[in-house]
Amino acid sequence: MAVDREAGNRTTASRADAGRMGAKPVNALVRGLRVLAAANERSVATVSDLVTLSRLPKATVIRLLQTLLHEGYVEELGDGGGYRVTAKVRNLSRALRGRTPVAQIVQPLLDRLGGRVKWPSEFFLVEGHSVVIEASNRDAAPVKVNLFEHRRFPIAASATGLAYLSGLEPGEAERLLRAAMDKDAGGEAVAERIARVAEARRRGYALWEYPALAPGLRMASIPVRAGGQAIGGLSLIHFRDIVPDDLLEGFFLAEMRAVAEEIGRLLEREMAVPEPERDRSARSKSMTL
């Protein structure tokens, strides 16, 4: 069989060119992505925040922010309020939505919940000192609330974060809460947040309002457990004047708890969720007796 050496040489040259292209990134793009990723870490980020997180000079950060503003990936809040990413950033991950094994398991349950309660809901997993949306029914839920454009929320300053912490042992929750809160936060601020976690544990759910986005907009969240431990949270986005507390507690939370329990059962069965350290230790001791 004859071999087209010229074609082979062209292929080899193309591969070499591709290798050289891959070895030399476009620095301006790299820096822009670092600023965008840093902005995505915060609900609202100041220039100082972005300088710290991106490790880039202030002048570079400001110049890149102007480009991101122009292209619609971030928006500037008035009166020096900082910057936040827009819905356009979420669209960058459209091809990845629903592809994780956890999302594939949870998504049908969220869609079913949306059909019953009409309002959008989301399932979060814990990632460091944040809770991150793993699956959402915002697109499928009959009621559209498109004011939340972030997928990452602080564990110490969100309904889902507080709900997750309420599902832990009190001592562990306090330890994580203190680690997550800003080192400059005063003792009163930490004590207030610990009290909110305790209140969420007592009543079985946490609330957090977002008046800056819309009057009465709030999120109600409950912990999700699998394998005997809290692994994340299930949240419902709604308006307080349309879904008052009696309706929330009498109907919505019951529907959410049923879905949270089913999520936990499925994840425990499908994902091999590890058991809590305290349970392993107790069983090890009993086996040695």
Secondary structure, DSSP 8 states (H G I E B T S, - for coil): ----HHHHHHHHHHHHHHHHHHHS--HHHHHHHHHHHHHHTSSSB-HHHHHHHHT--HHHHHHHHHHHHHHTSEEEETTTTEEEE-HHHHHTTGGGTT-SHHHHHHHHHHHHHHHHH-S-EEEEEEETTEEEEEEE-TTTSSS-------SEEETTSSHHHHHHHHTS-HHHHHHHHHHHS-TT--HHHHHHHHHHHHHHHHHT-EEEE-TTTSTTEEEEEEEEEETTEEEEEEEEEEETTTS-HHHIIIIIHHHHHHHHHHHHHHHHHHH-----HHHHHHHHHHHH-
